[in-house]
Structure formats: C-alpha cells, structure tokens
Amino acid sequence: MPSSIWPDGILPWLRSLPHLSVTLRPVSNDFSLKEEYVQSQMLLVVMVLGVGFIVLLLLAVLVCTTITFIRPSDSPKLAVRFYVIANAVAMAAAASLAASFDGNFAAGLHALLASIDRLQAVAHTAAADGVSLRDATRDASRALSAVAACEGCV
C-alpha cells in the first residue's frame, strides 16, 4: 500500500497485534491462506461488526430517549412516541433474530412478496370501499337537504 494513505508505523503496528483463531488460540501473524489464519481475520471482522451493531443500538436508544423527553410544548403525541420506541425495539429484535437465522432466505422472500401483494389487494379494496362510503354519504346528505327544504327548515 502507498505510504501516503496510511500514517507511518500503523501497518507494522496492525500486523504486530496478536491473531487469535476461532478457538481463541494464538495464530502466527504472517500472511497465509491456512484456515486458522483466515479464521483469525474473520474473527476481527465479526468483532468490528459487533461493535458497529452495538453503536447502532446505542444510537437508536439515543434517538428514542431524545424523542421521548422533548419539551412538552414541542413533543409529538404519546402514540407517536410509543410507535418510535416500539419500532426501535422491533428493529433490535429483528436484527438479533436475523443473526441466528439459518433458514432458506428465498422462501422467506417469496412469503414476504406474497404478503405484500395481499396487502396491496386489501388496500385497494379499502380504497374502493372508502370511495363508496363517501358517495353514499354525499347522497344521504343531499337527500337530507331535500327533505329539510321540503319541510321549510332551510
């Protein structure tokens, strides 16, 4: 690597860090394609991802507490606060379940797409029912206006 990208001395320092296998045994830090060395590198990647996940969880908690403890004059409704907190908890639960998932992702994706299609059909039906209800309400309002005009109320 060019020395302009990395500060002087950082690469030797990184190489001097102890390498551990998945079983936490020391591994030589000389580059090789042996399984133990590759596992030691993957262990480092997993640790970095774990730290990143913890940081994301802490940020979610920070956002939730910030929204929850806003000044009362500026605060959203209580339902919105609970919705945000519930979403944060749901995302954390989904992430923890996804980490231990060894199922078939294709089947899950197919089920998700089928559910979205069913949800769209229900939404279209609800929209059509809403239009029908609006039209019926408008007709009833006109009929009541006509009855009131006949009675001399208007």
Backbone hydrogen bonds in HBPLUS format (Angstrom, degrees):
<---DONOR---> <-ACCEPTOR-->    atom                        ^
c    i                          cat <-CA-CA->   ^        H-A-AA   ^      H-
h    n   atom  resd res      DA  || num        DHA   H-A  angle D-A-AA Bond
n    s   type  num  typ     dist DA aas  dist angle  dist       angle   num
A0005-ILE N   A0002-PRO O   3.33 MM   3  5.91 151.3  2.42 111.2 117.2     1
A0010-ILE N   A0007-PRO O   3.24 MM   3  5.88 170.2  2.25 136.1 137.2     2
A0013-TRP N   A0009-GLY O   3.25 MM   4  6.22 150.4  2.34 133.9 142.3     3
A0014-LEU N   A0010-ILE O   2.85 MM   4  6.08 157.5  1.90 150.5 156.4     4
A0015-ARG N   A0011-LEU O   2.90 MM   4  6.13 158.9  1.95 153.4 159.3     5
A0016-SER N   A0012-PRO O   2.95 MM   4  6.08 134.1  2.16 137.6 149.4     6
A0016-SER N   A0013-TRP O   3.15 MM   3  5.07 128.2  2.44  91.8 105.5     7
A0017-LEU N   A0014-LEU O   3.31 MM   3  5.46 153.0  2.38 100.7 108.3     8
A0027-VAL N   A0019-HIS O   2.84 MM   8  5.25 152.8  1.92 142.3 141.4     9
A0021-SER N   A0025-ARG O   2.83 MM   4  5.32 156.2  1.89 147.2 154.8    10
A0024-LEU N   A0021-SER O   2.85 MM   3  4.92 154.7  1.92 111.3 114.3    11
A0038-VAL N   A0034-LYS O   3.09 MM   4  6.37 167.3  2.11 160.4 163.9    12
A0039-GLN N   A0035-GLU O   2.89 MM   4  6.05 157.3  1.95 150.0 156.8    13
A0040-SER N   A0036-GLU O   2.95 MM   4  6.17 145.6  2.07 140.2 149.5    14
A0041-GLN N   A0037-TYR O   3.07 MM   4  6.44 147.6  2.18 144.7 153.1    15
A0042-MET N   A0038-VAL O   2.92 MM   4  6.23 152.3  2.00 146.9 155.2    16
A0043-LEU N   A0039-GLN O   2.82 MM   4  6.04 146.4  1.94 146.0 155.1    17
A0044-LEU N   A0040-SER O   3.26 MM   4  6.52 147.3  2.38 136.1 143.3    18
A0045-VAL N   A0041-GLN O   3.09 MM   4  6.47 153.8  2.16 143.8 150.8    19
A0046-VAL N   A0042-MET O   2.87 MM   4  6.13 160.8  1.91 152.9 157.5    20
A0047-MET N   A0043-LEU O   2.98 MM   4  6.17 154.7  2.04 144.0 150.8    21
A0048-VAL N   A0044-LEU O   2.99 MM   4  6.27 158.2  2.04 150.4 155.8    22
A0049-LEU N   A0045-VAL O   2.92 MM   4  6.18 161.3  1.96 152.0 157.4    23
A0050-GLY N   A0046-VAL O   2.84 MM   4  6.03 152.7  1.92 146.4 154.4    24
A0051-VAL N   A0047-MET O   2.97 MM   4  6.23 157.7  2.03 148.6 153.8    25
A0052-GLY N   A0048-VAL O   2.94 MM   4  6.19 157.6  1.99 147.7 154.3    26
A0053-PHE N   A0049-LEU O   2.86 MM   4  6.10 152.2  1.94 147.2 154.7    27
A0054-ILE N   A0050-GLY O   2.97 MM   4  6.23 157.0  2.03 148.2 154.0    28
A0055-VAL N   A0051-VAL O   2.95 MM   4  6.21 156.5  2.00 148.4 154.9    29
A0056-LEU N   A0052-GLY O   2.95 MM   4  6.22 155.5  2.01 146.6 153.1    30
A0057-LEU N   A0053-PHE O   2.94 MM   4  6.24 155.5  2.00 148.3 154.9    31
A0058-LEU N   A0054-ILE O   2.91 MM   4  6.18 158.4  1.96 150.2 156.1    32
A0059-LEU N   A0055-VAL O   2.89 MM   4  6.16 151.4  1.97 147.3 155.5    33
A0060-ALA N   A0056-LEU O   2.93 MM   4  6.19 152.0  2.00 146.3 153.9    34
A0061-VAL N   A0057-LEU O   2.95 MM   4  6.24 156.6  2.00 149.9 156.1    35
A0062-LEU N   A0058-LEU O   2.89 MM   4  6.10 154.3  1.95 144.5 152.0    36
A0063-VAL N   A0059-LEU O   2.89 MM   4  6.15 160.7  1.93 150.2 154.6    37
A0064-CYS N   A0060-ALA O   2.92 MM   4  6.12 162.0  1.96 147.9 153.3    38
A0065-THR N   A0061-VAL O   2.88 MM   4  6.07 164.9  1.90 152.9 156.8    39
A0066-THR N   A0062-LEU O   2.87 MM   4  5.98 152.4  1.94 145.8 154.2    40
A0067-ILE N   A0063-VAL O   2.92 MM   4  6.12 162.1  1.96 151.7 155.8    41
A0068-THR N   A0064-CYS O   2.86 MM   4  5.98 153.7  1.93 145.5 153.8    42
A0069-PHE N   A0065-THR O   2.93 MM   4  5.92 155.0  1.99 145.5 150.4    43
A0074-ASP N   A0071-ARG O   3.05 MM   3  5.54 139.2  2.22 113.7 124.3    44
A0075-SER N   A0071-ARG O   2.99 MM   4  5.88 118.5  2.38 147.6 164.2    45
A0080-VAL N   A0077-LYS O   3.05 MM   3  5.38 125.2  2.36 103.8 117.0    46
A0081-ARG N   A0077-LYS O   3.21 MM   4  6.66 155.6  2.27 149.6 156.4    47
A0082-PHE N   A0078-LEU O   2.99 MM   4  6.29 166.9  2.00 155.8 158.4    48
A0083-TYR N   A0079-ALA O   2.91 MM   4  6.05 148.1  2.01 140.7 150.2    49
A0084-VAL N   A0080-VAL O   2.95 MM   4  6.23 156.9  2.01 151.1 155.8    50
A0085-ILE N   A0081-ARG O   3.00 MM   4  6.28 166.5  2.02 155.3 158.9    51
A0086-ALA N   A0082-PHE O   2.81 MM   4  5.90 159.8  1.85 146.8 153.2    52
A0087-ASN N   A0083-TYR O   2.90 MM   4  6.08 152.8  1.98 144.3 151.7    53
A0088-ALA N   A0084-VAL O   3.00 MM   4  6.27 156.6  2.06 148.0 154.0    54
A0089-VAL N   A0085-ILE O   2.98 MM   4  6.26 162.2  2.01 152.9 157.3    55
A0090-ALA N   A0086-ALA O   2.83 MM   4  5.98 156.9  1.88 146.2 153.5    56
A0091-MET N   A0087-ASN O   2.83 MM   4  6.02 157.0  1.88 149.9 155.6    57
A0092-ALA N   A0088-ALA O   3.02 MM   4  6.23 158.1  2.07 145.5 151.5    58
A0093-ALA N   A0089-VAL O   2.89 MM   4  6.12 159.4  1.94 149.8 155.7    59
A0094-ALA N   A0090-ALA O   2.80 MM   4  5.98 158.7  1.85 148.3 154.7    60
A0095-ALA N   A0091-MET O   2.88 MM   4  6.01 156.3  1.94 145.5 152.0    61
A0096-SER N   A0092-ALA O   2.97 MM   4  6.19 155.9  2.03 145.5 152.0    62
A0097-LEU N   A0093-ALA O   2.92 MM   4  6.13 152.8  2.00 147.1 154.8    63
A0098-ALA N   A0094-ALA O   2.82 MM   4  5.93 151.4  1.90 145.0 153.4    64
A0099-ALA N   A0095-ALA O   3.11 MM   4  6.25 143.2  2.25 141.0 149.1    65
A0100-SER N   A0097-LEU O   3.21 MM   3  5.48 134.6  2.43 100.7 111.8    66
A0101-PHE N   A0098-ALA O   3.30 MM   3  5.02 166.4  2.32 100.1 103.7    67
A0108-GLY N   A0104-ASN O   3.29 MM   4  6.61 157.9  2.34 145.4 151.6    68
A0109-LEU N   A0105-PHE O   2.81 MM   4  6.02 153.6  1.88 149.6 157.0    69
A0110-HIS N   A0106-ALA O   2.91 MM   4  6.12 157.0  1.96 145.9 152.2    70
A0111-ALA N   A0107-ALA O   2.95 MM   4  6.18 158.7  2.00 147.4 152.9    71
A0112-LEU N   A0108-GLY O   2.90 MM   4  6.09 153.0  1.97 144.2 152.0    72
A0113-LEU N   A0109-LEU O   2.92 MM   4  6.16 163.7  1.95 153.6 157.0    73
A0114-ALA N   A0110-HIS O   2.97 MM   4  6.16 156.6  2.03 147.5 154.3    74
A0115-SER N   A0111-ALA O   2.95 MM   4  6.11 153.6  2.02 144.2 151.4    75
A0116-ILE N   A0112-LEU O   2.93 MM   4  6.20 152.7  2.01 148.3 155.9    76
A0117-ASP N   A0113-LEU O   2.98 MM   4  6.23 155.4  2.04 145.9 152.2    77
A0118-ARG N   A0114-ALA O   2.99 MM   4  6.29 158.2  2.04 147.8 153.4    78
A0119-LEU N   A0115-SER O   2.87 MM   4  6.07 153.3  1.94 145.7 153.6    79
A0120-GLN N   A0116-ILE O   2.90 MM   4  6.15 152.2  1.98 147.8 154.8    80
A0121-ALA N   A0117-ASP O   3.04 MM   4  6.34 153.9  2.11 145.9 152.8    81
A0122-VAL N   A0118-ARG O   2.98 MM   4  6.27 158.1  2.03 148.9 154.6    82
A0123-ALA N   A0119-LEU O   2.89 MM   4  6.10 154.7  1.95 145.8 153.3    83
A0124-HIS N   A0120-GLN O   2.92 MM   4  6.15 155.3  1.98 149.0 154.9    84
A0125-THR N   A0121-ALA O   2.98 MM   4  6.21 157.6  2.03 146.9 153.2    85
A0126-ALA N   A0122-VAL O   2.86 MM   4  6.08 158.0  1.90 149.2 155.5    86
A0127-ALA N   A0123-ALA O   2.90 MM   4  6.10 151.8  1.98 143.9 151.8    87
A0128-ALA N   A0124-HIS O   2.95 MM   4  6.19 157.5  2.00 147.3 153.0    88
A0129-ASP N   A0125-THR O   2.88 MM   4  6.13 156.0  1.93 148.5 155.6    89
A0130-GLY N   A0126-ALA O   2.86 MM   4  6.06 147.3  1.97 142.5 151.7    90
A0131-VAL N   A0127-ALA O   3.01 MM   4  6.30 152.7  2.08 147.1 153.5    91
A0132-SER N   A0128-ALA O   2.99 MM   4  6.25 161.7  2.02 148.9 153.9    92
A0133-LEU N   A0129-ASP O   2.87 MM   4  6.06 157.3  1.93 146.9 153.3    93
A0134-ARG N   A0130-GLY O   2.93 MM   4  6.11 155.5  1.99 145.2 151.9    94
A0135-ASP N   A0131-VAL O   2.93 MM   4  6.17 160.8  1.97 152.4 157.3    95
A0136-ALA N   A0132-SER O   2.91 MM   4  6.11 161.5  1.95 149.7 155.1    96
A0137-THR N   A0133-LEU O   2.88 MM   4  6.02 155.6  1.94 146.6 153.6    97
A0138-ARG N   A0134-ARG O   2.94 MM   4  6.12 156.3  1.99 146.7 153.1    98
A0139-ASP N   A0135-ASP O   2.94 MM   4  6.20 158.8  1.98 149.4 155.0    99
A0140-ALA N   A0136-ALA O   2.90 MM   4  6.11 156.3  1.96 145.9 152.6   100
A0141-SER N   A0137-THR O   2.89 MM   4  6.08 152.0  1.97 145.6 153.4   101
A0142-ARG N   A0138-ARG O   2.98 MM   4  6.26 155.2  2.05 147.8 154.0   102
A0143-ALA N   A0139-ASP O   2.93 MM   4  6.17 156.8  1.98 147.3 153.9   103
A0144-LEU N   A0140-ALA O   2.92 MM   4  6.13 159.0  1.96 148.4 153.7   104
A0145-SER N   A0141-SER O   2.95 MM   4  6.15 151.1  2.03 143.0 151.3   105
A0146-ALA N   A0142-ARG O   2.89 MM   4  6.17 151.9  1.97 146.9 154.4   106
A0147-VAL N   A0143-ALA O   2.94 MM   4  6.20 155.6  2.00 149.1 155.6   107
A0148-ALA N   A0144-LEU O   2.90 MM   4  6.06 159.2  1.95 146.8 152.6   108
A0149-ALA N   A0145-SER O   2.94 MM   4  6.10 147.4  2.05 141.8 150.6   109
A0150-CYS N   A0146-ALA O   2.98 MM   4  6.20 150.3  2.07 143.0 151.0   110
A0151-GLU N   A0147-VAL O   3.07 MM   4  6.30 148.1  2.18 145.9 154.0   111
A0153-CYS N   A0148-ALA O   2.91 MM   5  5.22 154.5  1.97 167.5 162.4   112
A0152-GLY N   A0149-ALA O   3.21 MM   3  5.12 150.9  2.30  96.4 105.1   113
